Amino acid sequence: MTARPAPLDRARILVTNDDGIGAPGLKVLARIARRLSRDVWVVAPEIEQSAASHSLTVRTPLRVHRHAPRRFAVSGTPTDCVLVAVGQILADRAPDLVLSGINHGGNLAEDINHSGTVAAAMQATVMGIPGIALSQIVQPDRPPKWATAEHFAPVIIRKLAAAPWRRDVVINVNFPDRVHGAVTGIEVVRQGRRRQRERVTEAFDPFGRPYYWIGSPRKEGSARGNSDIEATARGAVSVTPLDLDLTARAQARALARVFS
């Protein structure tokens, strides 16, 4: 089966993220959404929830704070925000489209497994609502090029809204770290793989106690392949459809012969 958002000028759009209610990228995405529809709601985490993945808050209650009309903060994860928005704040009418982002930093390759930005769009997809995750790639010590995302996102969202996709597919979009006039185009590509794993670094606090920091500079792929990493390295906007069905079908067929 396929899903298609309602015509955007009549659509109810939910905007969320994982960087938190005060994040600049959220403000950019809300502004983009309001160019597409007059029925825009923002429901985002109260504090930053980067790398929260698809986690749910199930052992403590969630609190919702109204910051402004149609703008709410939730004391939980990005997935919590989508659930609370659909189940309570927008209980009278579910959103027709969920936009998550714009993340401060790319969500490429293995990032997708950890990303709260992607997870929020995935939660929408699980609930039968088309979801799009959007991220702006940034470089250390350089200001984010939000204008690039703001230039291309409306075009991409409009095209996606007009082109139905399967109900179990979420769309992941990454904008390159280039001014919009230097972007080479929009490419539909696969999820990439990196050549370098995350490192765990040990250090010591002032009392001599060890602590550990996860993360290290990544070595990306070349610019010659057809993945999200290579496309954005070439200066293109990457658009990657992600399937909720994680079944490795070829391996399943091989295992079926083993266990037959």
C-alpha positions in Angstrom: 0.0 0.0 0.0 1.1 3.6 -0.6 0.7 6.7 1.5 0.4 10.3 0.2 0.0 13.3 2.4 -3.1 15.4 2.0 -2.6 18.4 -0.4 -0.1 20.5 1.4 -2.1 23.7 1.5 -4.8 21.7 3.5 -2.4 19.4 5.4 -1.9 19.3 9.1 1.9 19.2 9.6 3.6 18.2 12.8 7.2 19.5 13.2 9.6 17.8 15.7 13.3 17.2 16.2 15.9 15.8 18.5 17.9 18.9 19.1 15.3 20.4 21.4 12.5 23.0 21.4 15.0 25.9 21.2 17.1 24.6 18.4 17.7 26.9 15.4 17.1 24.1 12.9 13.6 23.5 14.4 12.8 27.2 13.9 13.9 26.9 10.2 11.8 23.8 9.7 8.7 25.4 11.3 9.2 28.4 9.0 9.4 26.1 6.0 6.3 24.2 7.1 4.3 27.4 7.4 5.2 28.2 3.8 3.5 25.0 2.8 0.5 25.0 5.1 -1.4 27.1 7.7 -2.0 24.2 10.0 1.5 23.6 11.5 2.1 22.3 15.0 5.5 22.1 16.8 6.0 19.4 19.4 9.7 18.9 20.3 11.8 17.6 23.2 12.3 20.0 26.1 16.1 19.4 26.0 18.4 18.0 23.4 17.9 14.3 22.7 20.6 13.7 20.1 21.4 10.0 19.5 18.2 9.0 21.4 17.3 6.7 18.5 13.8 5.2 18.8 13.7 5.1 22.6 10.5 5.5 24.5 10.0 6.9 28.0 8.0 4.2 29.9 9.2 4.3 33.5 8.6 8.0 34.3 5.7 10.3 33.4 6.0 12.8 30.6 5.3 16.5 31.1 4.1 18.8 28.3 4.7 22.6 28.4 2.9 25.0 26.1 5.4 27.6 24.8 3.0 29.3 22.4 -0.1 28.5 20.4 0.6 25.3 18.5 4.1 25.0 20.0 4.8 22.5 22.8 7.8 21.0 24.6 7.7 17.4 25.9 10.0 16.1 28.7 11.0 13.1 26.6 12.5 11.7 23.4 11.6 12.5 19.8 9.6 9.3 19.6 7.7 10.4 22.8 7.0 13.7 21.1 5.3 12.1 18.1 3.3 9.8 20.3 2.1 12.5 22.6 1.3 14.8 19.7 -0.7 12.3 17.8 -2.3 10.7 20.9 -3.1 13.8 22.9 -2.3 17.3 21.5 -3.6 16.5 18.1 -6.1 13.9 19.2 -9.0 15.7 17.3 -7.2 15.2 14.0 -3.9 13.4 13.4 -1.2 15.1 11.3 -1.1 14.3 7.6 2.7 14.7 7.5 5.5 14.7 10.1 8.7 16.7 9.4 11.6 16.0 11.8 14.7 18.3 12.0 16.3 20.2 10.7 19.1 18.4 12.5 22.4 20.2 13.3 24.6 17.8 11.6 24.2 15.0 9.0 22.4 11.8 9.5 24.2 9.6 7.1 25.2 5.9 7.0 25.2 4.3 10.4 24.0 7.6 12.0 20.6 6.5 11.0 20.6 3.8 13.6 21.2 6.3 16.4 19.4 9.3 15.2 16.5 10.7 17.1 15.7 12.9 14.1 15.2 9.8 11.9 13.5 7.9 14.7 10.7 10.6 15.0 10.0 10.3 11.3 10.0 6.5 11.7 7.5 6.6 14.5 5.2 8.6 12.3 5.6 6.0 9.6 4.9 3.2 12.1 1.6 5.0 12.8 0.7 5.3 9.2 1.7 9.0 8.8 4.2 9.9 6.1 7.5 11.0 7.8 10.5 12.9 6.5 13.7 13.4 8.4 15.9 16.4 7.4 19.4 17.2 8.4 22.0 19.9 7.6 25.5 18.7 7.4 27.9 21.0 9.3 31.7 21.3 9.6 33.5 22.0 12.9 34.0 25.7 13.6 31.8 26.7 10.7 28.2 28.1 11.1 25.5 25.8 9.7 24.3 26.8 6.3 20.6 26.8 7.2 19.8 28.8 4.1 20.7 25.7 2.0 18.2 23.6 3.8 15.6 26.4 3.7 16.1 26.8 -0.1 15.8 23.1 -1.0 13.5 21.7 1.6 10.2 23.2 0.3 10.9 21.8 -3.2 11.7 18.3 -1.8 8.7 18.2 0.5 6.3 19.3 -2.3 7.7 16.6 -4.6 7.5 13.9 -2.0 3.9 14.9 -1.1 2.9 14.6 -4.7 4.6 11.2 -5.2 3.1 8.4 -3.1 5.5 6.1 -1.3 4.9 2.8 0.5 3.4 3.1 4.0 6.4 1.4 5.6 9.0 3.7 4.1 10.5 6.8 5.8 12.4 9.4 3.8 15.8 10.7 5.0 17.1 13.9 3.6 20.6 15.4 4.1 21.7 18.9 2.9 25.4 19.3 2.1 27.6 21.9 3.8 27.5 24.3 0.8 25.8 27.5 0.0 22.7 26.7 -2.0 24.1 28.2 -5.2 26.9 25.6 -5.0 24.7 22.6 -4.5 25.0 20.2 -7.5 21.5 18.8 -7.4 19.2 16.4 -5.6 20.0 12.7 -5.7 18.0 9.6 -4.6 20.7 7.3 -3.1 21.1 4.4 -0.7 22.3 4.5 2.9 26.1 4.5 3.0 28.6 2.7 5.2 31.6 4.2 6.8 35.1 2.8 6.9 35.9 3.8 10.5 34.2 2.8 13.7 33.5 5.0 16.6 36.3 5.1 19.2 35.9 5.2 23.0 38.3 7.6 24.6 39.4 7.4 28.2 40.2 10.5 30.3 40.3 11.4 33.9 38.4 14.0 35.9 40.1 16.3 38.5 39.7 13.6 41.2 41.6 11.0 39.1 38.5 9.0 38.3 38.3 7.7 34.7 35.5 8.6 32.3 34.8 7.7 28.7 33.8 9.6 25.7 32.2 7.9 22.7 32.9 9.5 19.3 35.7 10.3 17.0 36.3 12.0 13.6 34.7 9.9 10.9 36.4 8.8 7.7 33.7 9.2 5.0 33.6 7.3 1.7 34.8 8.6 -1.6 32.7 11.0 -3.8 32.3 8.3 -6.5 29.7 6.0 -5.1 25.9 6.1 -5.0 25.3 6.5 -1.3 24.2 9.4 1.0 27.8 9.9 2.1 29.2 10.2 -1.5 26.3 12.3 -2.8 26.6 14.9 -0.1 30.4 14.9 -0.5 29.8 15.8 -4.2 27.7 18.7 -3.0 24.3 17.2 -3.7 21.2 16.9 -1.4 20.7 13.2 -0.6 17.2 11.7 -0.5 17.2 8.1 0.9 14.1 6.0 1.4 14.4 3.7 4.4 12.3 0.6 4.9 10.9 -0.3 8.3 11.1 -4.0 7.4 14.7 -5.0 8.4 14.4 -8.6 7.2 17.5 -9.8 5.4 15.6 -11.8 2.8 18.5 -13.4 1.1 19.9 -14.6 4.4 16.4 -15.8 5.4 16.3 -18.0 2.3 19.7 -19.4 3.1 18.7 -20.1 6.7 15.5 -21.7 5.6 17.6 -24.3 3.7 19.8 -24.8 6.8 16.8 -25.5 9.0 14.7 -27.5 6.5 
